[in-house]
Amino acid sequence: MEFPADEQAGAYGRFVEEPTRPETERFFYLDDMDRRLIGKRRVITTVWVSRCSCARSGT
């Protein structure tokens, strides 16, 4: 196993240069399908958290 060079490790998780507007839009734009998927997961998480809270409080 090889470890990354110091330069590679320092650049990890960073852009080499500032991304262009089209690149940024490609990664951060949410279309209708994305929003529906997020909405479904948000509901599932909310229900799960509510049930955990009730279980802790004994109600």
C-alpha positions as CSV (number, residue, x, y, z in Angstrom):
1,M,0.0,0.0,0.0
2,E,1.3,3.4,-1.0
3,F,0.5,6.6,0.9
4,P,-0.3,9.7,-1.0
5,A,2.5,12.3,-1.5
6,D,2.3,15.4,0.7
7,E,1.1,17.4,-2.2
8,Q,-1.7,14.9,-2.9
9,A,-2.7,14.7,0.7
10,G,-2.8,18.5,1.0
11,A,-5.0,18.8,-2.1
12,Y,-7.4,16.0,-1.0
13,G,-11.0,17.2,-1.0
14,R,-10.2,20.5,-2.7
15,F,-10.6,21.8,-6.2
16,V,-7.4,22.2,-8.1
17,E,-8.7,25.5,-9.5
18,E,-11.9,27.4,-9.0
19,P,-14.8,25.5,-10.7
20,T,-16.6,27.1,-13.6
21,R,-20.3,28.0,-13.2
22,P,-21.4,25.1,-15.4
23,E,-19.4,22.7,-13.3
24,T,-20.8,24.1,-10.1
25,E,-24.4,23.9,-11.4
26,R,-23.8,20.3,-12.5
27,F,-22.8,19.3,-9.0
28,F,-25.1,21.4,-6.9
29,Y,-28.3,21.9,-9.0
30,L,-31.3,19.8,-7.7
31,D,-33.9,18.9,-10.2
32,D,-37.4,17.8,-9.5
33,M,-36.4,14.1,-9.1
34,D,-33.7,15.0,-6.6
35,R,-36.1,17.1,-4.6
36,R,-38.6,14.2,-4.4
37,L,-35.9,11.8,-3.2
38,I,-34.8,14.3,-0.6
39,G,-38.4,14.8,0.5
40,K,-39.0,11.1,0.9
41,R,-35.8,10.7,3.0
42,R,-36.7,13.7,5.1
43,V,-40.1,12.2,6.0
44,I,-38.6,8.9,6.9
45,T,-36.0,10.6,9.1
46,T,-38.6,12.7,10.8
47,V,-40.8,9.7,11.6
48,W,-37.7,7.8,12.9
49,V,-36.6,10.6,15.1
50,S,-40.1,11.1,16.5
51,R,-40.4,7.4,17.4
52,C,-37.0,7.5,19.1
53,S,-38.0,10.6,21.1
54,C,-41.2,9.0,22.2
55,A,-39.4,5.8,23.2
56,R,-37.0,7.8,25.4
57,S,-39.7,9.8,27.1
58,G,-41.9,6.8,27.6
59,T,-44.9,8.2,25.8
